[in-house]
Amino acid sequence: MRTTLLSTAILVLSSASSTTLAESIPIYKLHHRFLPHPSPQSPPTYLPLGNFNVLDDSPHSSAIALLPSEGVENTSIGGQSDDGKGWYQFAVQLGEHDTPEEWLMTSTRSCYLASSPPKIEIHLSSSSIPSSISILPTSTDGCSFNNTTTQSVTLPLLTELVVEFPKSSYRTISPNLAPPPTVDPSTGSPAPPEVEKSFMQKYWMYIVGLALFFAVQMGPDEPKGATPAAK
């Protein structure tokens, strides 16, 4: 009975620890869209693509869990398409309540997606936080800037994209900041800086001591071998 209670307690603690660890790992959401050219007054909304989290925060590499968004992995993602003249935009949402203006975003010509999906690089800082994004087209066959014909390009699925997570090995060092100014407690405003002392105010004691020393050295010498007075 005692062994059963102990095993149950260990399972409960293990489950609680796993739940706490899972809640502490941030989840970054991925979004993408086509932005037509010319840009409309009301651009299309971003569509969910997937999410990822960093499972291992090692100095040079990270273990990444990359998952598609629910209901997206087997759909055409709303049927959003482009004529090959617009832009394909890929974004990473860092915070749960961040607006699209605060996301990390990059874009490339949508015609590059006509032949094959691009390669996505989500760059991580030394602390495993997304810092920038790069889109590398795997083929340029679909783009012909002198051709006026249009072509239908559809948004790729997450499983069709090649997503990599290069990590920076450089750690940012914060600069040494100056101490805050002294505040006058009566007014609350910064106190004026102290007036710097002059040379004489700083070293007058040493100067007086040297002057006395030389004055004693330059005084008259005592008479030597004085003749006693005659009786």
PyMOL CGO cylinders between C-alpha atoms (Angstrom):
from pymol import cmd
from pymol.cgo import CYLINDER

trace = [
    CYLINDER, 0.00, 0.00, 0.00, 2.83, 2.35, 0.92, 0.3, 1, 1, 1, 1, 1, 1,
    CYLINDER, 2.83, 2.35, 0.92, 4.62, 1.53, -2.36, 0.3, 1, 1, 1, 1, 1, 1,
    CYLINDER, 4.62, 1.53, -2.36, 1.47, 2.28, -4.37, 0.3, 1, 1, 1, 1, 1, 1,
    CYLINDER, 1.47, 2.28, -4.37, 1.04, 5.67, -2.68, 0.3, 1, 1, 1, 1, 1, 1,
    CYLINDER, 1.04, 5.67, -2.68, 4.69, 6.51, -3.34, 0.3, 1, 1, 1, 1, 1, 1,
    CYLINDER, 4.69, 6.51, -3.34, 4.39, 5.58, -7.02, 0.3, 1, 1, 1, 1, 1, 1,
    CYLINDER, 4.39, 5.58, -7.02, 1.24, 7.67, -7.36, 0.3, 1, 1, 1, 1, 1, 1,
    CYLINDER, 1.24, 7.67, -7.36, 2.96, 10.66, -5.77, 0.3, 1, 1, 1, 1, 1, 1,
    CYLINDER, 2.96, 10.66, -5.77, 5.92, 10.33, -8.15, 0.3, 1, 1, 1, 1, 1, 1,
    CYLINDER, 5.92, 10.33, -8.15, 3.59, 10.20, -11.16, 0.3, 1, 1, 1, 1, 1, 1,
    CYLINDER, 3.59, 10.20, -11.16, 1.70, 13.28, -9.97, 0.3, 1, 1, 1, 1, 1, 1,
    CYLINDER, 1.70, 13.28, -9.97, 4.92, 15.23, -9.41, 0.3, 1, 1, 1, 1, 1, 1,
    CYLINDER, 4.92, 15.23, -9.41, 6.30, 14.13, -12.78, 0.3, 1, 1, 1, 1, 1, 1,
    CYLINDER, 6.30, 14.13, -12.78, 3.09, 15.18, -14.53, 0.3, 1, 1, 1, 1, 1, 1,
    CYLINDER, 3.09, 15.18, -14.53, 3.09, 18.55, -12.76, 0.3, 1, 1, 1, 1, 1, 1,
    CYLINDER, 3.09, 18.55, -12.76, 6.74, 19.11, -13.65, 0.3, 1, 1, 1, 1, 1, 1,
    CYLINDER, 6.74, 19.11, -13.65, 6.11, 18.28, -17.31, 0.3, 1, 1, 1, 1, 1, 1,
    CYLINDER, 6.11, 18.28, -17.31, 3.11, 20.62, -17.41, 0.3, 1, 1, 1, 1, 1, 1,
    CYLINDER, 3.11, 20.62, -17.41, 5.13, 23.46, -15.88, 0.3, 1, 1, 1, 1, 1, 1,
    CYLINDER, 5.13, 23.46, -15.88, 7.99, 22.88, -18.34, 0.3, 1, 1, 1, 1, 1, 1,
    CYLINDER, 7.99, 22.88, -18.34, 5.60, 22.83, -21.31, 0.3, 1, 1, 1, 1, 1, 1,
    CYLINDER, 5.60, 22.83, -21.31, 3.98, 26.06, -20.17, 0.3, 1, 1, 1, 1, 1, 1,
    CYLINDER, 3.98, 26.06, -20.17, 7.39, 27.76, -19.84, 0.3, 1, 1, 1, 1, 1, 1,
    CYLINDER, 7.39, 27.76, -19.84, 8.42, 26.97, -23.44, 0.3, 1, 1, 1, 1, 1, 1,
    CYLINDER, 8.42, 26.97, -23.44, 7.25, 29.78, -25.76, 0.3, 1, 1, 1, 1, 1, 1,
    CYLINDER, 7.25, 29.78, -25.76, 5.33, 28.81, -28.89, 0.3, 1, 1, 1, 1, 1, 1,
    CYLINDER, 5.33, 28.81, -28.89, 5.98, 30.91, -32.01, 0.3, 1, 1, 1, 1, 1, 1,
    CYLINDER, 5.98, 30.91, -32.01, 3.23, 31.00, -34.62, 0.3, 1, 1, 1, 1, 1, 1,
    CYLINDER, 3.23, 31.00, -34.62, 3.89, 31.05, -38.37, 0.3, 1, 1, 1, 1, 1, 1,
    CYLINDER, 3.89, 31.05, -38.37, 1.73, 33.01, -40.83, 0.3, 1, 1, 1, 1, 1, 1,
    CYLINDER, 1.73, 33.01, -40.83, 1.86, 33.74, -44.56, 0.3, 1, 1, 1, 1, 1, 1,
    CYLINDER, 1.86, 33.74, -44.56, -0.11, 35.39, -47.33, 0.3, 1, 1, 1, 1, 1, 1,
    CYLINDER, -0.11, 35.39, -47.33, 0.00, 36.75, -50.86, 0.3, 1, 1, 1, 1, 1, 1,
    CYLINDER, 0.00, 36.75, -50.86, 0.13, 40.53, -51.28, 0.3, 1, 1, 1, 1, 1, 1,
    CYLINDER, 0.13, 40.53, -51.28, -1.14, 41.40, -54.78, 0.3, 1, 1, 1, 1, 1, 1,
    CYLINDER, -1.14, 41.40, -54.78, 0.55, 43.94, -57.02, 0.3, 1, 1, 1, 1, 1, 1,
    CYLINDER, 0.55, 43.94, -57.02, -0.46, 46.70, -57.08, 0.3, 1, 1, 1, 1, 1, 1,
    CYLINDER, -0.46, 46.70, -57.08, -1.25, 46.57, -53.38, 0.3, 1, 1, 1, 1, 1, 1,
    CYLINDER, -1.25, 46.57, -53.38, -4.95, 47.00, -52.51, 0.3, 1, 1, 1, 1, 1, 1,
    CYLINDER, -4.95, 47.00, -52.51, -6.14, 49.50, -49.93, 0.3, 1, 1, 1, 1, 1, 1,
    CYLINDER, -6.14, 49.50, -49.93, -7.11, 46.62, -47.64, 0.3, 1, 1, 1, 1, 1, 1,
    CYLINDER, -7.11, 46.62, -47.64, -4.40, 43.93, -47.93, 0.3, 1, 1, 1, 1, 1, 1,
    CYLINDER, -4.40, 43.93, -47.93, -5.38, 40.28, -47.42, 0.3, 1, 1, 1, 1, 1, 1,
    CYLINDER, -5.38, 40.28, -47.42, -5.12, 38.93, -43.90, 0.3, 1, 1, 1, 1, 1, 1,
    CYLINDER, -5.12, 38.93, -43.90, -2.36, 36.56, -42.89, 0.3, 1, 1, 1, 1, 1, 1,
    CYLINDER, -2.36, 36.56, -42.89, -3.35, 32.91, -42.79, 0.3, 1, 1, 1, 1, 1, 1,
    CYLINDER, -3.35, 32.91, -42.79, -2.09, 30.49, -40.12, 0.3, 1, 1, 1, 1, 1, 1,
    CYLINDER, -2.09, 30.49, -40.12, 0.59, 28.09, -41.32, 0.3, 1, 1, 1, 1, 1, 1,
    CYLINDER, 0.59, 28.09, -41.32, 1.95, 26.37, -38.21, 0.3, 1, 1, 1, 1, 1, 1,
    CYLINDER, 1.95, 26.37, -38.21, 3.95, 26.90, -35.05, 0.3, 1, 1, 1, 1, 1, 1,
    CYLINDER, 3.95, 26.90, -35.05, 7.23, 25.85, -33.51, 0.3, 1, 1, 1, 1, 1, 1,
    CYLINDER, 7.23, 25.85, -33.51, 8.97, 25.87, -30.16, 0.3, 1, 1, 1, 1, 1, 1,
    CYLINDER, 8.97, 25.87, -30.16, 12.57, 25.43, -29.08, 0.3, 1, 1, 1, 1, 1, 1,
    CYLINDER, 12.57, 25.43, -29.08, 13.02, 22.28, -27.00, 0.3, 1, 1, 1, 1, 1, 1,
    CYLINDER, 13.02, 22.28, -27.00, 16.77, 22.46, -26.41, 0.3, 1, 1, 1, 1, 1, 1,
    CYLINDER, 16.77, 22.46, -26.41, 18.65, 25.71, -25.78, 0.3, 1, 1, 1, 1, 1, 1,
    CYLINDER, 18.65, 25.71, -25.78, 22.23, 24.65, -26.55, 0.3, 1, 1, 1, 1, 1, 1,
    CYLINDER, 22.23, 24.65, -26.55, 24.84, 27.28, -27.52, 0.3, 1, 1, 1, 1, 1, 1,
    CYLINDER, 24.84, 27.28, -27.52, 25.23, 26.28, -31.18, 0.3, 1, 1, 1, 1, 1, 1,
    CYLINDER, 25.23, 26.28, -31.18, 22.07, 24.40, -32.16, 0.3, 1, 1, 1, 1, 1, 1,
    CYLINDER, 22.07, 24.40, -32.16, 18.50, 23.89, -31.02, 0.3, 1, 1, 1, 1, 1, 1,
    CYLINDER, 18.50, 23.89, -31.02, 15.98, 21.06, -31.14, 0.3, 1, 1, 1, 1, 1, 1,
    CYLINDER, 15.98, 21.06, -31.14, 12.86, 22.41, -32.86, 0.3, 1, 1, 1, 1, 1, 1,
    CYLINDER, 12.86, 22.41, -32.86, 9.32, 21.04, -32.77, 0.3, 1, 1, 1, 1, 1, 1,
    CYLINDER, 9.32, 21.04, -32.77, 7.60, 22.26, -35.97, 0.3, 1, 1, 1, 1, 1, 1,
    CYLINDER, 7.60, 22.26, -35.97, 3.89, 21.54, -36.32, 0.3, 1, 1, 1, 1, 1, 1,
    CYLINDER, 3.89, 21.54, -36.32, 1.22, 22.71, -38.78, 0.3, 1, 1, 1, 1, 1, 1,
    CYLINDER, 1.22, 22.71, -38.78, -1.77, 24.68, -37.52, 0.3, 1, 1, 1, 1, 1, 1,
    CYLINDER, -1.77, 24.68, -37.52, -4.90, 22.71, -36.72, 0.3, 1, 1, 1, 1, 1, 1,
    CYLINDER, -4.90, 22.71, -36.72, -7.05, 22.09, -39.78, 0.3, 1, 1, 1, 1, 1, 1,
    CYLINDER, -7.05, 22.09, -39.78, -4.38, 23.38, -42.17, 0.3, 1, 1, 1, 1, 1, 1,
    CYLINDER, -4.38, 23.38, -42.17, -2.24, 20.36, -42.95, 0.3, 1, 1, 1, 1, 1, 1,
    CYLINDER, -2.24, 20.36, -42.95, -4.71, 18.81, -45.40, 0.3, 1, 1, 1, 1, 1, 1,
    CYLINDER, -4.71, 18.81, -45.40, -6.44, 21.88, -46.85, 0.3, 1, 1, 1, 1, 1, 1,
    CYLINDER, -6.44, 21.88, -46.85, -5.70, 24.46, -49.50, 0.3, 1, 1, 1, 1, 1, 1,
    CYLINDER, -5.70, 24.46, -49.50, -5.58, 27.14, -46.78, 0.3, 1, 1, 1, 1, 1, 1,
    CYLINDER, -5.58, 27.14, -46.78, -8.58, 29.15, -47.84, 0.3, 1, 1, 1, 1, 1, 1,
    CYLINDER, -8.58, 29.15, -47.84, -7.79, 29.04, -51.55, 0.3, 1, 1, 1, 1, 1, 1,
    CYLINDER, -7.79, 29.04, -51.55, -5.65, 32.21, -51.48, 0.3, 1, 1, 1, 1, 1, 1,
    CYLINDER, -5.65, 32.21, -51.48, -3.71, 32.51, -54.73, 0.3, 1, 1, 1, 1, 1, 1,
    CYLINDER, -3.71, 32.51, -54.73, -1.79, 35.07, -56.77, 0.3, 1, 1, 1, 1, 1, 1,
    CYLINDER, -1.79, 35.07, -56.77, -1.15, 35.81, -60.44, 0.3, 1, 1, 1, 1, 1, 1,
    CYLINDER, -1.15, 35.81, -60.44, 2.63, 35.63, -60.01, 0.3, 1, 1, 1, 1, 1, 1,
    CYLINDER, 2.63, 35.63, -60.01, 3.10, 39.41, -60.01, 0.3, 1, 1, 1, 1, 1, 1,
    CYLINDER, 3.10, 39.41, -60.01, 2.58, 40.02, -56.31, 0.3, 1, 1, 1, 1, 1, 1,
    CYLINDER, 2.58, 40.02, -56.31, 4.53, 39.11, -53.20, 0.3, 1, 1, 1, 1, 1, 1,
    CYLINDER, 4.53, 39.11, -53.20, 4.67, 36.09, -50.92, 0.3, 1, 1, 1, 1, 1, 1,
    CYLINDER, 4.67, 36.09, -50.92, 5.04, 37.18, -47.28, 0.3, 1, 1, 1, 1, 1, 1,
    CYLINDER, 5.04, 37.18, -47.28, 6.14, 34.92, -44.42, 0.3, 1, 1, 1, 1, 1, 1,
    CYLINDER, 6.14, 34.92, -44.42, 5.88, 36.04, -40.78, 0.3, 1, 1, 1, 1, 1, 1,
    CYLINDER, 5.88, 36.04, -40.78, 6.71, 34.80, -37.28, 0.3, 1, 1, 1, 1, 1, 1,
    CYLINDER, 6.71, 34.80, -37.28, 4.55, 35.90, -34.36, 0.3, 1, 1, 1, 1, 1, 1,
    CYLINDER, 4.55, 35.90, -34.36, 6.73, 36.23, -31.26, 0.3, 1, 1, 1, 1, 1, 1,
    CYLINDER, 6.73, 36.23, -31.26, 4.13, 37.07, -28.63, 0.3, 1, 1, 1, 1, 1, 1,
    CYLINDER, 4.13, 37.07, -28.63, 0.66, 35.65, -28.12, 0.3, 1, 1, 1, 1, 1, 1,
    CYLINDER, 0.66, 35.65, -28.12, -0.99, 39.06, -28.36, 0.3, 1, 1, 1, 1, 1, 1,
    CYLINDER, -0.99, 39.06, -28.36, 1.37, 40.74, -30.86, 0.3, 1, 1, 1, 1, 1, 1,
    CYLINDER, 1.37, 40.74, -30.86, -0.26, 42.51, -33.81, 0.3, 1, 1, 1, 1, 1, 1,
    CYLINDER, -0.26, 42.51, -33.81, 0.86, 41.80, -37.42, 0.3, 1, 1, 1, 1, 1, 1,
    CYLINDER, 0.86, 41.80, -37.42, 2.82, 45.06, -37.38, 0.3, 1, 1, 1, 1, 1, 1,
    CYLINDER, 2.82, 45.06, -37.38, 4.99, 43.60, -34.58, 0.3, 1, 1, 1, 1, 1, 1,
    CYLINDER, 4.99, 43.60, -34.58, 5.74, 40.27, -36.27, 0.3, 1, 1, 1, 1, 1, 1,
    CYLINDER, 5.74, 40.27, -36.27, 9.01, 39.33, -37.93, 0.3, 1, 1, 1, 1, 1, 1,
    CYLINDER, 9.01, 39.33, -37.93, 8.25, 39.39, -41.65, 0.3, 1, 1, 1, 1, 1, 1,
    CYLINDER, 8.25, 39.39, -41.65, 10.01, 38.91, -44.98, 0.3, 1, 1, 1, 1, 1, 1,
    CYLINDER, 10.01, 38.91, -44.98, 8.76, 38.66, -48.54, 0.3, 1, 1, 1, 1, 1, 1,
    CYLINDER, 8.76, 38.66, -48.54, 9.74, 37.54, -52.03, 0.3, 1, 1, 1, 1, 1, 1,
    CYLINDER, 9.74, 37.54, -52.03, 8.17, 37.64, -55.49, 0.3, 1, 1, 1, 1, 1, 1,
    CYLINDER, 8.17, 37.64, -55.49, 5.27, 35.20, -55.67, 0.3, 1, 1, 1, 1, 1, 1,
    CYLINDER, 5.27, 35.20, -55.67, 6.40, 33.96, -59.10, 0.3, 1, 1, 1, 1, 1, 1,
    CYLINDER, 6.40, 33.96, -59.10, 9.30, 32.15, -57.39, 0.3, 1, 1, 1, 1, 1, 1,
    CYLINDER, 9.30, 32.15, -57.39, 6.71, 29.76, -55.93, 0.3, 1, 1, 1, 1, 1, 1,
    CYLINDER, 6.71, 29.76, -55.93, 5.38, 28.73, -59.34, 0.3, 1, 1, 1, 1, 1, 1,
    CYLINDER, 5.38, 28.73, -59.34, 7.83, 25.86, -59.84, 0.3, 1, 1, 1, 1, 1, 1,
    CYLINDER, 7.83, 25.86, -59.84, 8.71, 24.86, -56.26, 0.3, 1, 1, 1, 1, 1, 1,
    CYLINDER, 8.71, 24.86, -56.26, 8.21, 26.18, -52.69, 0.3, 1, 1, 1, 1, 1, 1,
    CYLINDER, 8.21, 26.18, -52.69, 11.04, 28.31, -51.30, 0.3, 1, 1, 1, 1, 1, 1,
    CYLINDER, 11.04, 28.31, -51.30, 13.43, 27.55, -48.47, 0.3, 1, 1, 1, 1, 1, 1,
    CYLINDER, 13.43, 27.55, -48.47, 12.68, 29.43, -45.24, 0.3, 1, 1, 1, 1, 1, 1,
    CYLINDER, 12.68, 29.43, -45.24, 15.41, 30.28, -42.73, 0.3, 1, 1, 1, 1, 1, 1,
    CYLINDER, 15.41, 30.28, -42.73, 14.26, 31.47, -39.30, 0.3, 1, 1, 1, 1, 1, 1,
    CYLINDER, 14.26, 31.47, -39.30, 17.39, 32.83, -37.65, 0.3, 1, 1, 1, 1, 1, 1,
    CYLINDER, 17.39, 32.83, -37.65, 17.68, 32.32, -33.89, 0.3, 1, 1, 1, 1, 1, 1,
    CYLINDER, 17.68, 32.32, -33.89, 19.70, 34.41, -31.49, 0.3, 1, 1, 1, 1, 1, 1,
    CYLINDER, 19.70, 34.41, -31.49, 22.16, 32.86, -29.04, 0.3, 1, 1, 1, 1, 1, 1,
    CYLINDER, 22.16, 32.86, -29.04, 19.27, 32.63, -26.56, 0.3, 1, 1, 1, 1, 1, 1,
    CYLINDER, 19.27, 32.63, -26.56, 17.10, 30.74, -29.13, 0.3, 1, 1, 1, 1, 1, 1,
    CYLINDER, 17.10, 30.74, -29.13, 14.74, 33.65, -29.84, 0.3, 1, 1, 1, 1, 1, 1,
    CYLINDER, 14.74, 33.65, -29.84, 13.75, 34.29, -33.50, 0.3, 1, 1, 1, 1, 1, 1,
    CYLINDER, 13.75, 34.29, -33.50, 15.58, 37.41, -34.71, 0.3, 1, 1, 1, 1, 1, 1,
    CYLINDER, 15.58, 37.41, -34.71, 15.08, 37.51, -38.50, 0.3, 1, 1, 1, 1, 1, 1,
    CYLINDER, 15.08, 37.51, -38.50, 13.76, 35.54, -41.49, 0.3, 1, 1, 1, 1, 1, 1,
    CYLINDER, 13.76, 35.54, -41.49, 15.20, 34.78, -44.92, 0.3, 1, 1, 1, 1, 1, 1,
    CYLINDER, 15.20, 34.78, -44.92, 13.41, 33.38, -47.98, 0.3, 1, 1, 1, 1, 1, 1,
    CYLINDER, 13.41, 33.38, -47.98, 15.63, 31.57, -50.48, 0.3, 1, 1, 1, 1, 1, 1,
    CYLINDER, 15.63, 31.57, -50.48, 13.92, 30.59, -53.77, 0.3, 1, 1, 1, 1, 1, 1,
    CYLINDER, 13.92, 30.59, -53.77, 14.79, 27.06, -54.82, 0.3, 1, 1, 1, 1, 1, 1,
    CYLINDER, 14.79, 27.06, -54.82, 14.11, 27.88, -58.49, 0.3, 1, 1, 1, 1, 1, 1,
    CYLINDER, 14.11, 27.88, -58.49, 13.72, 31.01, -60.64, 0.3, 1, 1, 1, 1, 1, 1,
    CYLINDER, 13.72, 31.01, -60.64, 12.05, 29.28, -63.59, 0.3, 1, 1, 1, 1, 1, 1,
    CYLINDER, 12.05, 29.28, -63.59, 8.64, 30.76, -62.85, 0.3, 1, 1, 1, 1, 1, 1,
    CYLINDER, 8.64, 30.76, -62.85, 9.77, 34.39, -62.95, 0.3, 1, 1, 1, 1, 1, 1,
    CYLINDER, 9.77, 34.39, -62.95, 10.09, 36.28, -66.21, 0.3, 1, 1, 1, 1, 1, 1,
    CYLINDER, 10.09, 36.28, -66.21, 9.94, 40.01, -65.64, 0.3, 1, 1, 1, 1, 1, 1,
    CYLINDER, 9.94, 40.01, -65.64, 9.65, 40.75, -69.38, 0.3, 1, 1, 1, 1, 1, 1,
    CYLINDER, 9.65, 40.75, -69.38, 6.64, 38.47, -69.76, 0.3, 1, 1, 1, 1, 1, 1,
    CYLINDER, 6.64, 38.47, -69.76, 3.18, 39.99, -69.29, 0.3, 1, 1, 1, 1, 1, 1,
    CYLINDER, 3.18, 39.99, -69.29, 1.39, 36.65, -68.97, 0.3, 1, 1, 1, 1, 1, 1,
    CYLINDER, 1.39, 36.65, -68.97, -0.04, 35.70, -65.59, 0.3, 1, 1, 1, 1, 1, 1,
    CYLINDER, -0.04, 35.70, -65.59, 0.11, 32.39, -63.78, 0.3, 1, 1, 1, 1, 1, 1,
    CYLINDER, 0.11, 32.39, -63.78, -1.75, 30.96, -60.82, 0.3, 1, 1, 1, 1, 1, 1,
    CYLINDER, -1.75, 30.96, -60.82, 0.35, 30.49, -57.69, 0.3, 1, 1, 1, 1, 1, 1,
    CYLINDER, 0.35, 30.49, -57.69, -1.12, 29.00, -54.52, 0.3, 1, 1, 1, 1, 1, 1,
    CYLINDER, -1.12, 29.00, -54.52, 0.09, 29.19, -50.93, 0.3, 1, 1, 1, 1, 1, 1,
    CYLINDER, 0.09, 29.19, -50.93, 2.29, 26.24, -49.94, 0.3, 1, 1, 1, 1, 1, 1,
    CYLINDER, 2.29, 26.24, -49.94, 1.60, 23.90, -47.05, 0.3, 1, 1, 1, 1, 1, 1,
    CYLINDER, 1.60, 23.90, -47.05, 4.03, 23.72, -44.16, 0.3, 1, 1, 1, 1, 1, 1,
    CYLINDER, 4.03, 23.72, -44.16, 4.97, 20.18, -45.17, 0.3, 1, 1, 1, 1, 1, 1,
    CYLINDER, 4.97, 20.18, -45.17, 5.99, 21.49, -48.61, 0.3, 1, 1, 1, 1, 1, 1,
    CYLINDER, 5.99, 21.49, -48.61, 8.36, 24.13, -47.25, 0.3, 1, 1, 1, 1, 1, 1,
    CYLINDER, 8.36, 24.13, -47.25, 11.98, 23.55, -46.28, 0.3, 1, 1, 1, 1, 1, 1,
    CYLINDER, 11.98, 23.55, -46.28, 12.27, 25.35, -42.93, 0.3, 1, 1, 1, 1, 1, 1,
    CYLINDER, 12.27, 25.35, -42.93, 15.64, 25.66, -41.20, 0.3, 1, 1, 1, 1, 1, 1,
    CYLINDER, 15.64, 25.66, -41.20, 16.65, 27.34, -37.96, 0.3, 1, 1, 1, 1, 1, 1,
    CYLINDER, 16.65, 27.34, -37.96, 20.26, 28.61, -38.10, 0.3, 1, 1, 1, 1, 1, 1,
    CYLINDER, 20.26, 28.61, -38.10, 21.50, 29.84, -34.76, 0.3, 1, 1, 1, 1, 1, 1,
    CYLINDER, 21.50, 29.84, -34.76, 23.91, 32.68, -34.06, 0.3, 1, 1, 1, 1, 1, 1,
    CYLINDER, 23.91, 32.68, -34.06, 26.87, 31.86, -31.83, 0.3, 1, 1, 1, 1, 1, 1,
    CYLINDER, 26.87, 31.86, -31.83, 27.48, 35.50, -30.95, 0.3, 1, 1, 1, 1, 1, 1,
    CYLINDER, 27.48, 35.50, -30.95, 26.14, 36.76, -27.66, 0.3, 1, 1, 1, 1, 1, 1,
    CYLINDER, 26.14, 36.76, -27.66, 25.24, 40.41, -27.41, 0.3, 1, 1, 1, 1, 1, 1,
    CYLINDER, 25.24, 40.41, -27.41, 27.05, 42.23, -24.61, 0.3, 1, 1, 1, 1, 1, 1,
    CYLINDER, 27.05, 42.23, -24.61, 25.16, 45.09, -23.04, 0.3, 1, 1, 1, 1, 1, 1,
    CYLINDER, 25.16, 45.09, -23.04, 27.13, 48.35, -22.83, 0.3, 1, 1, 1, 1, 1, 1,
    CYLINDER, 27.13, 48.35, -22.83, 28.20, 49.69, -19.47, 0.3, 1, 1, 1, 1, 1, 1,
    CYLINDER, 28.20, 49.69, -19.47, 25.79, 52.46, -18.60, 0.3, 1, 1, 1, 1, 1, 1,
    CYLINDER, 25.79, 52.46, -18.60, 26.70, 55.52, -16.58, 0.3, 1, 1, 1, 1, 1, 1,
    CYLINDER, 26.70, 55.52, -16.58, 25.23, 55.72, -13.06, 0.3, 1, 1, 1, 1, 1, 1,
    CYLINDER, 25.23, 55.72, -13.06, 22.02, 57.76, -12.76, 0.3, 1, 1, 1, 1, 1, 1,
    CYLINDER, 22.02, 57.76, -12.76, 22.40, 61.40, -11.73, 0.3, 1, 1, 1, 1, 1, 1,
    CYLINDER, 22.40, 61.40, -11.73, 21.96, 62.41, -8.11, 0.3, 1, 1, 1, 1, 1, 1,
    CYLINDER, 21.96, 62.41, -8.11, 18.46, 63.73, -7.45, 0.3, 1, 1, 1, 1, 1, 1,
    CYLINDER, 18.46, 63.73, -7.45, 17.71, 66.65, -5.14, 0.3, 1, 1, 1, 1, 1, 1,
    CYLINDER, 17.71, 66.65, -5.14, 15.23, 65.21, -2.58, 0.3, 1, 1, 1, 1, 1, 1,
    CYLINDER, 15.23, 65.21, -2.58, 13.56, 68.58, -2.05, 0.3, 1, 1, 1, 1, 1, 1,
    CYLINDER, 13.56, 68.58, -2.05, 12.77, 69.33, -5.71, 0.3, 1, 1, 1, 1, 1, 1,
    CYLINDER, 12.77, 69.33, -5.71, 13.02, 65.92, -7.35, 0.3, 1, 1, 1, 1, 1, 1,
    CYLINDER, 13.02, 65.92, -7.35, 15.18, 67.35, -10.14, 0.3, 1, 1, 1, 1, 1, 1,
    CYLINDER, 15.18, 67.35, -10.14, 18.75, 66.26, -10.88, 0.3, 1, 1, 1, 1, 1, 1,
    CYLINDER, 18.75, 66.26, -10.88, 21.20, 67.97, -8.57, 0.3, 1, 1, 1, 1, 1, 1,
    CYLINDER, 21.20, 67.97, -8.57, 23.75, 70.23, -10.27, 0.3, 1, 1, 1, 1, 1, 1,
    CYLINDER, 23.75, 70.23, -10.27, 27.20, 68.68, -10.62, 0.3, 1, 1, 1, 1, 1, 1,
    CYLINDER, 27.20, 68.68, -10.62, 29.82, 69.61, -8.08, 0.3, 1, 1, 1, 1, 1, 1,
    CYLINDER, 29.82, 69.61, -8.08, 32.23, 72.36, -9.12, 0.3, 1, 1, 1, 1, 1, 1,
    CYLINDER, 32.23, 72.36, -9.12, 35.62, 70.86, -9.82, 0.3, 1, 1, 1, 1, 1, 1,
    CYLINDER, 35.62, 70.86, -9.82, 38.32, 72.06, -7.42, 0.3, 1, 1, 1, 1, 1, 1,
    CYLINDER, 38.32, 72.06, -7.42, 41.26, 74.06, -8.70, 0.3, 1, 1, 1, 1, 1, 1,
    CYLINDER, 41.26, 74.06, -8.70, 44.84, 72.83, -8.55, 0.3, 1, 1, 1, 1, 1, 1,
    CYLINDER, 44.84, 72.83, -8.55, 45.59, 74.88, -5.44, 0.3, 1, 1, 1, 1, 1, 1,
    CYLINDER, 45.59, 74.88, -5.44, 42.45, 73.68, -3.69, 0.3, 1, 1, 1, 1, 1, 1,
    CYLINDER, 42.45, 73.68, -3.69, 43.38, 70.07, -4.33, 0.3, 1, 1, 1, 1, 1, 1,
    CYLINDER, 43.38, 70.07, -4.33, 47.08, 70.15, -3.42, 0.3, 1, 1, 1, 1, 1, 1,
    CYLINDER, 47.08, 70.15, -3.42, 47.56, 73.13, -1.06, 0.3, 1, 1, 1, 1, 1, 1,
    CYLINDER, 47.56, 73.13, -1.06, 48.57, 70.91, 1.86, 0.3, 1, 1, 1, 1, 1, 1,
    CYLINDER, 48.57, 70.91, 1.86, 51.37, 69.33, -0.15, 0.3, 1, 1, 1, 1, 1, 1,
    CYLINDER, 51.37, 69.33, -0.15, 52.52, 72.71, -1.47, 0.3, 1, 1, 1, 1, 1, 1,
    CYLINDER, 52.52, 72.71, -1.47, 52.66, 74.22, 2.04, 0.3, 1, 1, 1, 1, 1, 1,
    CYLINDER, 52.66, 74.22, 2.04, 54.58, 71.20, 3.33, 0.3, 1, 1, 1, 1, 1, 1,
    CYLINDER, 54.58, 71.20, 3.33, 57.14, 71.46, 0.52, 0.3, 1, 1, 1, 1, 1, 1,
    CYLINDER, 57.14, 71.46, 0.52, 57.48, 75.21, 1.10, 0.3, 1, 1, 1, 1, 1, 1,
    CYLINDER, 57.48, 75.21, 1.10, 58.22, 74.70, 4.81, 0.3, 1, 1, 1, 1, 1, 1,
    CYLINDER, 58.22, 74.70, 4.81, 60.71, 71.96, 4.02, 0.3, 1, 1, 1, 1, 1, 1,
    CYLINDER, 60.71, 71.96, 4.02, 62.68, 74.15, 1.61, 0.3, 1, 1, 1, 1, 1, 1,
    CYLINDER, 62.68, 74.15, 1.61, 62.47, 77.14, 3.99, 0.3, 1, 1, 1, 1, 1, 1,
    CYLINDER, 62.47, 77.14, 3.99, 64.13, 75.10, 6.73, 0.3, 1, 1, 1, 1, 1, 1,
    CYLINDER, 64.13, 75.10, 6.73, 66.80, 73.80, 4.35, 0.3, 1, 1, 1, 1, 1, 1,
    CYLINDER, 66.80, 73.80, 4.35, 67.66, 77.29, 3.06, 0.3, 1, 1, 1, 1, 1, 1,
    CYLINDER, 67.66, 77.29, 3.06, 67.99, 78.88, 6.54, 0.3, 1, 1, 1, 1, 1, 1,
    CYLINDER, 67.99, 78.88, 6.54, 71.44, 80.15, 7.86, 0.3, 1, 1, 1, 1, 1, 1,
    CYLINDER, 71.44, 80.15, 7.86, 73.86, 77.46, 8.99, 0.3, 1, 1, 1, 1, 1, 1,
    CYLINDER, 73.86, 77.46, 8.99, 74.90, 77.24, 12.63, 0.3, 1, 1, 1, 1, 1, 1,
    CYLINDER, 74.90, 77.24, 12.63, 78.47, 78.63, 13.30, 0.3, 1, 1, 1, 1, 1, 1,
    CYLINDER, 78.47, 78.63, 13.30, 81.15, 75.96, 13.46, 0.3, 1, 1, 1, 1, 1, 1,
    CYLINDER, 81.15, 75.96, 13.46, 84.18, 76.00, 15.84, 0.3, 1, 1, 1, 1, 1, 1,
    CYLINDER, 84.18, 76.00, 15.84, 83.41, 79.33, 17.55, 0.3, 1, 1, 1, 1, 1, 1,
    CYLINDER, 83.41, 79.33, 17.55, 86.45, 80.80, 19.51, 0.3, 1, 1, 1, 1, 1, 1,
    CYLINDER, 86.45, 80.80, 19.51, 85.74, 81.12, 23.25, 0.3, 1, 1, 1, 1, 1, 1,
    CYLINDER, 85.74, 81.12, 23.25, 85.96, 84.63, 24.68, 0.3, 1, 1, 1, 1, 1, 1,
    CYLINDER, 85.96, 84.63, 24.68, 89.30, 85.65, 26.36, 0.3, 1, 1, 1, 1, 1, 1,
    CYLINDER, 89.30, 85.65, 26.36, 89.33, 86.03, 30.15, 0.3, 1, 1, 1, 1, 1, 1,
]
cmd.load_cgo(trace, "trace")
